[in-house]
Amino acid sequence: MKAVSEYFGCMVFDDKVMKERLDEENYALLKRTIQDGRSLNLSVANAVAAAMKDWAVELGATHYTHWFQPMTGITAEKHDSFISPDKNGRIIMEFSGKELVRGEPDASSFPSGGLRATFEARGYTAWDATSYAFIKDGVLCIPTAFCSYSGDALDKKTPLLRSMEAINRQALRVLKLFGNEDVTSVKTTVGPEQEYFLVDKEMFDRRKDLIYTGRTLFGAKPPKGQELE
């Protein structure tokens, strides 16, 4: 029986696998995209897609999916096969850079909070290179962001990525004001919502429980608690 340390993460296309499967130049360009947010050209995307497909097929995968988090509280997937028939009745295994970086699921199947008109069903998924792809039940799952034709976020990941980019941009500006010219990016690891809550002073002054104890002792239950359901 294998130890957990021997197979832990074996179904994840992580940095170690990338380095083994990609040539030095494409690996460096992909890492630049992941670390600095630079655009990825199609030739590099094709190389990454080919490496990812070969790795996944070796581990028994036959399909791939753009895996995203719509505003339903659960994840969503649209499965496509690596297998395509050729003119001779045989099959070929294909997966291109275009198929890796972008998908087009039906946005009408998911809530939009009124952002999308009912007759505009088109939605797009875009590969999030900062999250590792992984294999689950014989399917290569590619983490993606989900947005509308006009760029409106239709998922929970897009606002997170955009807020992290905003923090990165402004943090770099402040760091450079202090003379830190060699810094290229700032990563967020802790969300402020995990540390404190901001309450309007007028509302705070009307709550004796907050004034005397520093916490709420009574009130309505939130629409969704921390029961992990």
PAMIMAR-349215 format. One record per residue (C-alpha): residue in three letters; chain; x, y, z negated. Coordinates in nm, 4 decimals, padded with zeros to 6 digits. Layout:
% residues N
ATOM residuo cadena        u        v        w
ATOM     ALA      A        X        Y        Z
...
This chain:
% residues 229
ATOM residuo cadena        u        v        w
ATOM     MET      A  00.0000  00.0000  00.0000
ATOM     LYS      A  00.1376  00.3385  00.1043
ATOM     ALA      A  00.1940  00.6124 -00.1492
ATOM     VAL      A -00.0196  00.9244 -00.1081
ATOM     SER      A  00.2931  01.1304 -00.0391
ATOM     GLU      A  00.3611  00.9175  00.2722
ATOM     TYR      A  00.0334  00.9916  00.4499
ATOM     PHE      A -00.0774  01.3223  00.2965
ATOM     GLY      A -00.1390  01.5718  00.5800
ATOM     CYS      A -00.0752  01.3143  00.8529
ATOM     MET      A -00.3889  01.4281  01.0413
ATOM     VAL      A -00.2879  01.7965  01.0404
ATOM     PHE      A -00.1115  01.9697  01.3303
ATOM     ASP      A  00.1075  02.1646  01.0895
ATOM     ASP      A  00.4343  02.3516  01.1274
ATOM     LYS      A  00.6410  02.0339  01.1068
ATOM     VAL      A  00.4463  01.8701  01.3918
ATOM     MET      A  00.4611  02.1901  01.5991
ATOM     LYS      A  00.8379  02.1998  01.5681
ATOM     GLU      A  00.8677  01.8359  01.6712
ATOM     ARG      A  00.6276  01.8598  01.9661
ATOM     LEU      A  00.7142  02.1994  02.1166
ATOM     ASP      A  01.0360  02.3140  02.2771
ATOM     GLU      A  01.2337  02.5798  02.0944
ATOM     GLU      A  01.1108  02.8742  02.3042
ATOM     ASN      A  00.7390  02.7902  02.2865
ATOM     TYR      A  00.7641  02.7126  01.9162
ATOM     ALA      A  00.9241  03.0532  01.8519
ATOM     LEU      A  00.6549  03.2334  02.0550
ATOM     LEU      A  00.3762  03.0490  01.8733
ATOM     LYS      A  00.5281  03.1330  01.5343
ATOM     ARG      A  00.5484  03.4977  01.6388
ATOM     THR      A  00.1763  03.4889  01.7172
ATOM     ILE      A  00.0972  03.3272  01.3816
ATOM     GLN      A  00.3165  03.5583  01.1742
ATOM     ASP      A  00.2846  03.8911  01.3556
ATOM     GLY      A -00.0474  03.8552  01.5361
ATOM     ARG      A  00.1037  03.9052  01.8804
ATOM     SER      A -00.0877  03.7876  02.1865
ATOM     LEU      A -00.0188  03.4405  02.3238
ATOM     ASN      A  00.0331  03.4121  02.6992
ATOM     LEU      A -00.1310  03.1331  02.8977
ATOM     SER      A  00.1889  02.9357  02.9632
ATOM     VAL      A  00.2551  02.9035  02.5885
ATOM     ALA      A -00.1107  02.8192  02.5253
ATOM     ASN      A -00.0886  02.5426  02.7875
ATOM     ALA      A  00.2225  02.4002  02.6214
ATOM     VAL      A  00.0585  02.4069  02.2773
ATOM     ALA      A -00.2610  02.2491  02.4153
ATOM     ALA      A -00.0662  01.9669  02.5821
ATOM     ALA      A  00.1320  01.8968  02.2652
ATOM     MET      A -00.1798  01.9099  02.0497
ATOM     LYS      A -00.3703  01.6760  02.2842
ATOM     ASP      A -00.0870  01.4200  02.3035
ATOM     TRP      A -00.0528  01.4211  01.9240
ATOM     ALA      A -00.4279  01.3827  01.8720
ATOM     VAL      A -00.4650  01.1021  02.1299
ATOM     GLU      A -00.1790  00.9096  01.9672
ATOM     LEU      A -00.3780  00.9236  01.6423
ATOM     GLY      A -00.6936  00.7927  01.8074
ATOM     ALA      A -00.8783  01.1136  01.8955
ATOM     THR      A -01.0957  01.1115  02.2090
ATOM     HIS      A -01.2704  01.4475  02.1686
ATOM     TYR      A -01.1957  01.8011  02.0543
ATOM     THR      A -01.4146  02.0684  01.9013
ATOM     HIS      A -01.3972  02.4370  01.8199
ATOM     TRP      A -01.4703  02.4258  01.4467
ATOM     PHE      A -01.6289  02.7420  01.3030
ATOM     GLN      A -01.8307  02.8749  01.0080
ATOM     PRO      A -02.1557  03.0397  01.1232
ATOM     MET      A -02.3806  03.2225  00.8786
ATOM     THR      A -02.5636  02.9061  00.7777
ATOM     GLY      A -02.3507  02.8048  00.4789
ATOM     ILE      A -02.2081  02.5026  00.6623
ATOM     THR      A -01.9606  02.4468  00.9456
ATOM     ALA      A -02.0520  02.3922  01.3119
ATOM     GLU      A -01.8895  02.1997  01.5954
ATOM     LYS      A -01.9306  02.1584  01.9705
ATOM     HIS      A -01.7642  01.8374  02.0891
ATOM     ASP      A -01.5962  01.7988  02.4282
ATOM     SER      A -01.4056  01.4993  02.5598
ATOM     PHE      A -01.0407  01.4876  02.6631
ATOM     ILE      A -01.1472  01.2331  02.9260
ATOM     SER      A -01.2351  01.3449  03.2781
ATOM     PRO      A -01.3031  01.1182  03.5804
ATOM     ASP      A -01.0899  01.1571  03.8909
ATOM     LYS      A -01.1941  01.1018  04.2546
ATOM     ASN      A -01.0760  00.7415  04.2440
ATOM     GLY      A -01.3078  00.6467  03.9617
ATOM     ARG      A -01.0325  00.6434  03.7028
ATOM     ILE      A -00.9957  00.8736  03.4060
ATOM     ILE      A -00.7434  01.1428  03.3201
ATOM     MET      A -00.6777  01.3024  02.9821
ATOM     GLU      A -00.6818  01.6813  03.0082
ATOM     PHE      A -00.6765  01.9742  02.7679
ATOM     SER      A -00.5745  02.3183  02.8913
ATOM     GLY      A -00.4643  02.6362  02.7182
ATOM     LYS      A -00.7917  02.8038  02.8169
ATOM     GLU      A -00.9895  02.5263  02.6492
ATOM     LEU      A -00.7735  02.5651  02.3387
ATOM     VAL      A -00.8036  02.9405  02.2943
ATOM     ARG      A -01.1694  02.9953  02.3840
ATOM     GLY      A -01.5031  02.8154  02.3769
ATOM     GLU      A -01.8612  02.9136  02.4533
ATOM     PRO      A -02.1184  02.7600  02.2161
ATOM     ASP      A -02.4838  02.8611  02.2233
ATOM     ALA      A -02.5138  03.1559  01.9851
ATOM     SER      A -02.8937  03.1343  01.9849
ATOM     SER      A -02.8643  02.8245  01.7638
ATOM     PHE      A -02.7155  03.0279  01.4789
ATOM     PRO      A -02.8326  03.3278  01.2703
ATOM     SER      A -02.6908  03.6672  01.3586
ATOM     GLY      A -02.8533  03.9020  01.1075
ATOM     GLY      A -03.0153  04.0926  01.3923
ATOM     LEU      A -02.6823  04.1674  01.5655
ATOM     ARG      A -02.7725  03.9752  01.8806
ATOM     ALA      A -03.0786  04.0267  02.0970
ATOM     THR      A -03.2898  03.7120  02.1288
ATOM     PHE      A -03.2359  03.6915  02.5057
ATOM     GLU      A -02.8555  03.7101  02.4758
ATOM     ALA      A -02.7614  03.3540  02.3882
ATOM     ARG      A -02.3936  03.3765  02.4712
ATOM     GLY      A -02.1396  03.3407  02.1917
ATOM     TYR      A -01.7664  03.2848  02.1941
ATOM     THR      A -01.5247  03.0931  01.9772
ATOM     ALA      A -01.1606  03.2037  01.9687
ATOM     TRP      A -00.8750  02.9922  01.8370
ATOM     ASP      A -00.7394  03.1082  01.5015
ATOM     ALA      A -00.3722  03.0122  01.5306
ATOM     THR      A -00.3132  03.0967  01.1634
ATOM     SER      A -00.5176  02.7899  01.0601
ATOM     TYR      A -00.3865  02.4411  01.1358
ATOM     ALA      A -00.5815  02.2112  01.3664
ATOM     PHE      A -00.6693  01.8710  01.2208
ATOM     ILE      A -00.8259  01.5365  01.3131
ATOM     LYS      A -01.1491  01.4169  01.1540
ATOM     ASP      A -01.3390  01.1031  01.2581
ATOM     GLY      A -01.1519  01.0788  01.5879
ATOM     VAL      A -01.2104  01.4436  01.6794
ATOM     LEU      A -00.9451  01.7146  01.7078
ATOM     CYS      A -01.0894  02.0084  01.5107
ATOM     ILE      A -00.9575  02.3490  01.6166
ATOM     PRO      A -01.0331  02.6294  01.3651
ATOM     THR      A -01.1904  02.9242  01.5437
ATOM     ALA      A -01.3639  03.2564  01.4923
ATOM     PHE      A -01.7179  03.2973  01.6292
ATOM     CYS      A -01.8422  03.6257  01.7747
ATOM     SER      A -02.0942  03.7687  02.0189
ATOM     TYR      A -02.0353  03.8948  02.3725
ATOM     SER      A -02.0000  04.2489  02.2329
ATOM     GLY      A -01.7502  04.1407  01.9639
ATOM     ASP      A -01.9889  04.1361  01.6673
ATOM     ALA      A -01.9002  03.8773  01.4031
ATOM     LEU      A -02.1409  03.5824  01.3935
ATOM     ASP      A -01.9471  03.3857  01.1326
ATOM     LYS      A -01.7733  03.4145  00.7982
ATOM     LYS      A -01.4165  03.3922  00.9284
ATOM     THR      A -01.4104  03.6909  01.1666
ATOM     PRO      A -01.4768  03.9548  00.8940
ATOM     LEU      A -01.2098  03.7896  00.6795
ATOM     LEU      A -00.9514  03.7982  00.9590
ATOM     ARG      A -01.0389  04.1598  01.0425
ATOM     SER      A -01.0144  04.2705  00.6785
ATOM     MET      A -00.6772  04.0966  00.6437
ATOM     GLU      A -00.5547  04.2736  00.9559
ATOM     ALA      A -00.6766  04.6100  00.8182
ATOM     ILE      A -00.4941  04.5480  00.4893
ATOM     ASN      A -00.1812  04.4401  00.6779
ATOM     ARG      A -00.1846  04.7530  00.8951
ATOM     GLN      A -00.2291  04.9983  00.6069
ATOM     ALA      A  00.0103  04.8137  00.3736
ATOM     LEU      A  00.2805  04.8284  00.6405
ATOM     ARG      A  00.2185  05.2024  00.6797
ATOM     VAL      A  00.2633  05.2575  00.3039
ATOM     LEU      A  00.5713  05.0339  00.2845
ATOM     LYS      A  00.7375  05.2247  00.5675
ATOM     LEU      A  00.6708  05.5524  00.3812
ATOM     PHE      A  00.8811  05.4051  00.0987
ATOM     GLY      A  01.1606  05.3164  00.3405
ATOM     ASN      A  01.0869  04.9452  00.3914
ATOM     GLU      A  01.1410  04.9522  00.7658
ATOM     ASP      A  01.2281  04.5829  00.8019
ATOM     VAL      A  00.8868  04.4526  00.6879
ATOM     THR      A  00.6833  04.3073  00.9763
ATOM     SER      A  00.3689  04.1804  00.8042
ATOM     VAL      A  00.1850  04.1667  00.4721
ATOM     LYS      A -00.0129  03.8562  00.3733
ATOM     THR      A -00.3189  03.8577  00.1475
ATOM     THR      A -00.3325  03.5726 -00.1036
ATOM     VAL      A -00.5843  03.6910 -00.3665
ATOM     GLY      A -00.9198  03.8554 -00.3015
ATOM     PRO      A -01.0127  04.1479 -00.5308
ATOM     GLU      A -01.3556  03.9960 -00.5920
ATOM     GLN      A -01.1838  03.7279 -00.7989
ATOM     GLU      A -01.0397  03.9839 -01.0400
ATOM     TYR      A -01.2926  04.2579 -01.1161
ATOM     PHE      A -01.6314  04.4065 -01.0297
ATOM     LEU      A -01.7055  04.7730 -00.9593
ATOM     VAL      A -02.0248  04.9115 -01.1145
ATOM     ASP      A -02.1600  05.2602 -01.0579
ATOM     LYS      A -02.1060  05.4655 -01.3796
ATOM     GLU      A -02.4674  05.5812 -01.3913
ATOM     MET      A -02.5845  05.2192 -01.3756
ATOM     PHE      A -02.3179  05.1132 -01.6271
ATOM     ASP      A -02.4316  05.3756 -01.8800
ATOM     ARG      A -02.7849  05.2326 -01.8659
ATOM     ARG      A -02.6696  04.8834 -01.9625
ATOM     LYS      A -02.6036  04.8426 -02.3371
ATOM     ASP      A -02.4722  04.4909 -02.2849
ATOM     LEU      A -02.1994  04.6188 -02.0535
ATOM     ILE      A -02.1131  04.9049 -02.2884
ATOM     TYR      A -02.0888  04.6917 -02.6045
ATOM     THR      A -01.9616  04.3586 -02.4692
ATOM     GLY      A -01.8075  04.4328 -02.1294
ATOM     ARG      A -02.0287  04.1733 -01.9629
ATOM     THR      A -02.3890  04.1197 -01.8567
ATOM     LEU      A -02.6022  03.9332 -02.1125
ATOM     PHE      A -02.9332  03.9486 -01.9265
ATOM     GLY      A -03.0609  04.0079 -01.5755
ATOM     ALA      A -03.1931  03.8345 -01.2657
ATOM     LYS      A -03.0135  03.5288 -01.1320
ATOM     PRO      A -02.8108  03.5803 -00.8119
ATOM     PRO      A -02.9531  03.4359 -00.4876
ATOM     LYS      A -02.6626  03.1911 -00.4771
ATOM     GLY      A -02.4594  03.0866 -00.7793
ATOM     GLN      A -02.1407  02.8884 -00.8272
ATOM     GLU      A -02.2979  02.5436 -00.8271
ATOM     LEU      A -02.1087  02.4468 -00.5045
ATOM     GLU      A -02.4264  02.3350 -00.3310
